[in-house]
Amino acid sequence: MRAMPIEPPSNGQYLLAAYLIGSVILLGYFLSLWLKSRKI
Amino acid sequence: MTDFSPAAKVVKRGLVISTLGLIGLAGVFVLALGFTPVEARQGLAQKIFYLHVPAAWSALLAFSLVGITSSLYLWLKDPRLDRFAAASAEVGVVFAAVMLTTGPIWAKPIWGTWWTWDARLTLTLFVFFLFLGYLALRAAVHDAAERARFSAVVGILGMLLVPFVHLSVYLFRTLHPQPIVLKPSAPSLPTSMLTTLLVSTLVFTLLYLGFVTTRYGLTLAEEVREDARNAD
């Protein structure tokens, strides 16, 4: 009996959400530092 | 006239390093999406790992360095150590926020639930809250020497939790995956996945350096301003 190939589940929306949220947090923090730096 | 130039130089250096880190982050996304295979059982959601694991690494690095510099501060009483600890704690909280949001987004399709109160997740949340408390404490105490001393003690206690977070998957029954790189035997990953993970870890370390340098410079500038106000 031949093994059936495994079809990966389609869950790309979770990947997109995680990359988006991670980027927003890091970019948001960077922008907050940059805005504070303009007041020096 | 108040001289901000040393602080401004530190801030500028930090912003340049952070910008390089953010460009590197875009490169990590390209690597993860275009050059790593889709995992057979987890699908595309597995690629969250290239963001979640390096964010966890940076957060735990940040919190460990808070503890180390806090210990040194209690010994040497050098204000630079306290300033660094404060900067590292704030940046650590930011990376912990990335870790604690991307983790549940991975868990939902893989475990079927956003969150479970298992040892690794619960301990990580406690460490996150502890360092939020550290930042609240710093904001509440106005005397600089007292603030540095009190927060150094909290920083050291926070650092003591870091090894428990890393070892929790061995010490307790847990759903969280076991370490695949930082473990006694060789890393168990295909080369393309391991390379992307290592590149991402380097990028997150660069981001950590950039953010901490900028935050350190901003605190230095605030102190210069405060000293000038007191001298008037």
Contacts between the chains, C-beta under 8 A, distances in Angstrom:
chain1	res1	chain2	res2	distance
A	6	B	40	4.4
A	6	B	41	6.5
A	8	B	38	5.1
A	8	B	39	6.7
A	8	B	40	5.6
A	8	B	41	7.3
A	8	B	42	7.4
A	8	B	43	4.0
A	8	B	44	7.4
A	9	B	41	7.8
A	9	B	42	7.3
A	9	B	43	4.2
A	9	B	45	7.7
A	9	B	109	6.8
A	10	B	43	6.3
A	10	B	44	7.6
A	11	B	42	7.9
A	11	B	43	4.9
A	11	B	44	5.9
A	11	B	45	4.4
A	11	B	109	4.1
A	12	B	43	7.5
A	12	B	44	4.3
A	12	B	45	7.9
A	14	B	44	7.6
A	14	B	45	4.7
A	14	B	48	6.9
A	14	B	105	5.3
A	14	B	106	6.9
A	14	B	108	6.4
A	14	B	109	5.1
A	15	B	44	4.5
A	15	B	45	5.7
A	15	B	47	5.3
A	15	B	48	5.8
A	17	B	105	5.4
A	18	B	48	4.3
A	18	B	51	6.2
A	18	B	52	7.3
A	18	B	101	7.6
A	18	B	102	4.4
A	18	B	105	4.3
A	18	B	106	6.7
A	19	B	29	6.1
A	19	B	48	7.7
A	19	B	51	6.3
A	21	B	98	7.8
A	21	B	101	5.1
A	21	B	102	6.8
A	21	B	105	7.1
A	22	B	51	4.7
A	22	B	55	6.8
A	22	B	98	4.8
A	22	B	101	7.2
A	22	B	102	5.4
A	23	B	25	7.0
A	25	B	94	6.5
A	25	B	97	5.5
A	25	B	98	5.2
A	25	B	101	7.1
A	26	B	22	7.0
A	26	B	25	6.8
A	26	B	94	7.2
A	26	B	98	6.6
A	26	B	207	6.7
A	27	B	22	6.8
A	29	B	91	7.9
A	29	B	94	4.8
A	29	B	211	6.7
A	30	B	18	5.4
A	30	B	19	7.9
A	30	B	22	6.3
A	30	B	211	7.4
A	33	B	14	7.5
A	33	B	15	7.1
A	33	B	18	7.2
A	33	B	211	6.8
A	33	B	214	4.7
A	33	B	215	6.6
A	33	B	218	6.9
A	34	B	15	6.2
A	36	B	218	5.3
A	37	B	8	8.0
A	37	B	11	4.7
A	37	B	12	7.8
A	37	B	15	6.3
A	37	B	214	6.9
A	37	B	217	7.7
A	37	B	218	6.6
A	40	B	4	5.2
A	40	B	7	6.5
A	40	B	8	5.3
A	40	B	11	6.4
A	40	B	218	7.5
A	40	B	221	4.7
